[in-house]
Each structure stands twice: as C-alpha cells, then as structure tokens.
Amino acid sequence: MGAAHEIALPSVAARYFPPASGKYEVKPNLMPLGTDFGNGPADKLTFQFDASFAEYRKVKQAARAERLSKYYQTRDFAPEVAGTVCRFIARRLAAEHPNLFVLDERGAEVTLRCALTGETLRFGPDMRRVAGAPGDPPYADPFDALAAQVQEDLAVVRRVDGKDWAAAIHLCFPYRWTAEEKIGMDFVTMHLPVPGMETFRKPGMVTNMIKFGPFTRVVWELSADDRLNHHREPPPGIDPEAWRERPFDPQHPRLFLRVEREVLHGFPEQEAGLLAVRVSFRSGEEIRQDAALREPLCKTIESMSPEALRYKGLAESRDAILDWLRSGAELVVLVFDARPR
C-alpha cells in the first residue's frame, strides 16, 4: 500500500464547537453546506484534509488489516447506486482538492491519482469495480478504496417504496456504535437508543437527506482520550481492560471534546444519501482556560437530562467534570495575579 506523501496541508484542522449555545438539545440542526463556522473555505468542503492525515490513514489501515468486515459493511447496496455515489466522491475530491487528486474519466477506465497516499485507483467506467484493487488487504470495492483516501468515515442510506436502510457503512473511527450492528437498520430504529430524538425520529429526516441539501451538522461527545477508534471490541492482542475507555479521573484529569462534523449529500434519482463524518478533538485544557468555551460547555452539561447524561457516559462524572472545567477560571485569575506589576 502506498505511503502518505509529504505534501503541504493545513497545519490545524477546522475547528467546531457544538455546545456554543449553552443548552443541550437533540435536533437535526441541518445547516446548508458552506455555512460559516469560522473556518473560511474549509467550511464549504465535503472532504477536509490537514496535517493529521497520516494519523487518520494509519488508523484506517490498521482497522482494514485487522478485519475489514468489522469496520465496513454493506446491505442491498445496489451496484448502480454504489457507482453513482463513488463517481460523486471521486469528482468531489478532484474538484475540492485539485492539488491532491487528479481524476481522468476519458479512457476505458476511470483513474484517480491520490497524492497523499501515492495510490492510483483504477475503476471500471461505471465505477462499480476497482481494477487491480491495491491496498492491504486489497480494496473490496470502489467505496472501500475511496474511503481509504479521506479523513472522513462514510455511510450511504437508501430508500425504496418508503422503506429506508443503511446500505453501506465504512466506519473506522467508531465511538458509540459499529458498522456491524447498524447495517441494514432504518433511520428510526438506528436512533432508538438516543434520548431526546423523539421529535425528529421520523422518516422525514431521510427525505431531507435525499431530496435536499447538501447539509452539514456538528455533534459532540466528551471523552477521556483522543483515540480515533473506539470500537468496543479491541484488536487482537490488546488487553480489553487497556482498550476500554476510561472514565474521567479528577486526580489525573484528561478530557477531550470529540466533535463529529457530518456532511450530507442527496441523490434523489437513486433515492440515496451520502454521509461523510469527520472526527476531530478540542482539548479540555484549552476549553477550561477560555471562558468563551468553558461556560457554554458547563451550561450545556448542566442542562442535560439524567437520560442524556447516562447515554453520553457522564452520569457518574458530571460534577467532577464541571468542577475541573470551572477550576480553569481560578487558574486564569492566579496566572493574571502573578504577573509583574
């Protein structure tokens, strides 16, 4: 498999702060793609790249080598739909990042040269097969091959005769759910465990994804580490106790805001929608020392119902997290008072 090449990329990932309102709400919050979140041109992109690409690529390589079916599943992913979605991804990459991707659709094969990975992907003219299948293990299909070139996880939802289901899930950075457990589920069933989703746990959400857009939305979690892959099943040879997520420890505090930026594109003719999910992190230490971040996050946590706290794994650590975050205000005052006068 080609190694990631040294190419100039933005040094810092686009930054998002979903708890900015200071109130915990579960709602679609679909915004038009390109809405200004303070990241300039990056907010208009479906696929974002930065200097951490090699790290994301390494995690994807390790996941695929471990057991591809653990991270990539399909269910009734019709070839014509897969071809349409994959052609869109390839064209979008070449249009958004012409310095990183070169697409050639003129010959008997479609080729996509990927500068960051050093790979040249060769597809059939209908984008339903990947020729030569580079990769380690070899790519299963074009969707798998394209997912390995980006920093986002990818999923496709389909709808036929009013019934929707997850047709493809390429999820190398799982947190609360996995590809194997969600593949084939309809939107409502998939989100049953999420407290507060009753108001938009409706088929209309899938209609919006397919027929309108493109959209973007941003969601968040609090985590005690910044590991990308939080699959509940550890890789072979890794102690389950060492792999599992640790609760927040006030004696040795580590806290991260895990942000998922979701971009949704619809394909009305195929009754399908593509979801691209980019995971990034904001340091809890940064947040606790910045009142503009700290106070909205604290207020958001305080506004959460007991059910929401349990779902997000914060029920036991809520008060300790709030105390630690608000101690940042005291730290800032102490530093300020210690300055020479």
N, C-alpha and C positions, 0 to 999 in steps of 0.2 A: 504494500500500500504506500502511496506517495506520502512523503513527509510534508508538514506545513512549511511553506517557504517564508523567508524573511521579507515581508512586504510592509511598507509603511501603512499603519492603520491608526485610527483614533486611539489615543492612549487611555482614555477613560470611556466607559460605557455610558450610554444615555441614561439619565437618572430620573426616576419617577418616585413619587411619594403619595401612594393611595390614601393614607389616613389624614390627608391635609384638612379635611372638613371638620375633624374632631368629633365625628359621630359615626358609630358603626352601623352601616346599612348594607343589606343584601339586596342588590338590584342589578338589572342588566348594565346600566351605565354605558351604553354603546355610544361612542363618540365617532364622528367622521374621521377616517384615517387622514392624518395631516393636521389634526387639532394641535395647537401649540401647547406643549408641556414644558417649554423652556429649553429644548434640546436642538433648536434650529432645524436644519434639513433632516436630521435623523428621525424626527417625529413623522416625517412623510413616508418613511421607508417601511416596506413589509419585512425585509430582512436587514438586520443591523449587524455590523461587524466592528470589532475593536481589537485591541492588543491582546485580549484574553482568548482569542480564537483558538490558539494551540491547546489551551487547557480544556476548553469545551470539546475540541476534537479528540483529545486524549481520552476523555470520559466516554465519548461515543464509541471510539474504537474498542475500549475495554468492555463496554456493555455488549457490543455486537459479537466480540470474540468469546465472551462468557457463554451466552445463549441467546441467539437473535430473537427467538420466539418469546423470550421473557420481556423484551422491550419493543418488539414490532409484531403487530397482529393485524390481520385483515378479515373481513366478513362480508361476503357478497359485494366485493369491490369490483364492480363491472369494468371490464377492460376499456370500454370507451370512456368511462368516467375517469379511470386512472390515467388514460392517455391525455385527456383534456387538462386535468389538474397538473400533471407533470410538465406538459408543454407550457402551461401558465407559469409554473415555478421557474423553469429554465429561462423563459423570456423575461420574467421579472428580475431575476438575478442579473442577466446581461444588461437590462435597461437601468437598473438601480446602481450597479457596480461594474461599469464597463472596464475599469482597471483591474478587476478581479475575475471576471467571467467573459468569455468570448463564445457566442453561440453561432453556429453555422447550420442552417436548415436547407441549404441549396442542393446537396447531393442525395444519394440513395439513403445515406444515414444522416441522422441529426447528431452533431457533436457539440459538446460543451467543454471548453477548456477552463479548468479551475486553477487559478494561480496559487491560491493559498495551500491547496493540498497537492498540487503538482499532477493531478489526475486529468485525463481526457476521457470523458464519458461519451460512449457511442450508443445511440439509441436507434431503434427502428423508426421509419418515417412516421409511424402513428404514435410514437412514444409509449408503446405498450411493452417493449422489451429493452433490456440494456445489453448491448453486444459486448462479448468479452468479459463482462462482469468483473472488473477489477475489485480490489478490496480484500480485506482479510477478516472474516470469511468473505468470499465473493458476494457481491450485492445480489440480493434476492430478486430485485426488480427495479425499475426506474425510480419509484418513490423512495425506496431504501437508499439508492445511490444518491439521490438529490438531498435527502435528509442528512446524509453524512457530510455534506459540503457547507452546512449552515450552523449557526449557533442556536437555532430555534428547534424545539420539538414540533412535530407536525401531526395533524389529525384531519380526517375527512368525514363529514356527516352526509348521509344520503336520505332521500325521502321518495317513496313510491306508494301511490294510492293512499296518501295521507299518513303513512306509517314511516317514521324516521328511525335511523340507527347509526351507530358509529361504524363506518365501513373500513376505516384504516386508522391506526394509532401507532405513531412512531415516537415512543416516549423513553428517552434515555436519561431524563432528569426528573424522575417521578418524585412525588412528595407524599400526598395523601391517597393516591390511587395508582393503579398499574394498568398497563395495556391489556393484560390477560383477563383481568376482572371486569373491565368496562367494554371490551369489544363487543359489538352487536347490540348493545343496550340502546334504548331510545333515550331522548334527552330528559324526559321526566324521571324515568327510573334511575338514570345515571346520577341525578342530583338529589335523590330522596334523602341521603344522609345529611345534606346541608341545611342546618336550621335557618329559618327565615326566608327560604326560597319559594314559599308557597305563592307569593304574589306574582312571580313570573315563571313558575314551573309549568309552563303551558306550551303547546305546540307552536304558538305564535312566535316564540323565540326562534325556533328553527326557520320559520318563514322569513323573519327578518334577516337571518344569516344568509339564506339562499337567494332571496329576491332583491335585497337592498345592500347598501354599503358601497365600498368597503368600510369596515368599522375597526375601531381599536378600543380596548378596555384594559384596565390595570387592576389586579387584585394582589393581596398580600398575605403573608404569614409571619409569625415570629419564630425564629429557630435559634437553637443554642450553638449552631455551627453554620459554616457557609459551604457545606458539601453539596454538590450538584445532584448526585444520585442518592436518593433516599428510599430506594426500593426496600420494602420490608424484608425481603429475602436477601441475605448477604451473599456476595460472590463466594464461590468455593474457596475454602482455605482460610476464610476470615471468620474469626470468633463472633458469633451473633451478639454477644454482650458488648464487644468492642464496636460493632457496626451500628447498633441501635442508637437512636437519637437520645441524647442526654437531656434531662430537664434543666431548667435554668438553676444555676447554683450561685446564690448570693455571696458565698465565700470565695468563689473563683468565677466571677461573672463574665460570661461571654454571651452576647446577644446580637442577632442579625435580623434585619427586616428583609425577608425573602420576597422579592417582587416578581410578579409574572405579568408581562405585557403581552396581551393577546391581540392578534390582528386577524380579522375575518374577511374572507373574500367569497362571494357567491357565484354560482354557475347555474343560473335559472334554467337553461336549456337541458342540463343534466340533473336538475333537482339535487344539487350537491353544494357543499360549502367547505372551504379550506380554512383551517385554524392553525396559525403559526404562533407559538408561545415561546417568548424569550425570558429566561430566568436571569435575574441579577440580584445583587445584595447591597444593602446600605448598612454600614457598621452601627451597632448600638452605641458605641462610644462616641461616634460623630453625632448621633441623634441626641444623646443626653447632654451634650455640651452646647447645643444650639436650640435656644428657646423656640425658634420658629418651627422646629421639627419636634422637639421634645413635648411641648404642651399639647399640640394636636394629637400626637400618638397616645399620650397619657389619657386625654379626654376620650379618645376613641375606645381605648381599653376599658375605661370606667363605664362607658355606655353599653358595653356588651352584655347580653343576657347570659344567665347561667348555662343555657344550652349552647350558645355560641362559644363561650369560654371552654366548655368541655370539648366541643368539636375541634377547636383550634389548639387543644392541649394546654390551655392556660389556666384552667380552673384552680390547680394547686399552687401555681407560681404567680398568679395575678398580682397580689400585694407585694411580693418580693421584687417583681419586675418594676412596678410603679415606684417603689421606694428607691430602687437603684437608679432609675431614669431621673427621678426628681433630685437625687443627690448630685446630679450634674450641675444643677443650678447653684448649689452651695460651692461646688468645686470652682465654678467660674468666678464667683464672688471672692473666694480665697485667693485665686490667682490674681484677680484685679487688685485686691487689697495689698498683695505682696509686692506690687510694682514700686520701684523707687519714686519718691515724690520730690 
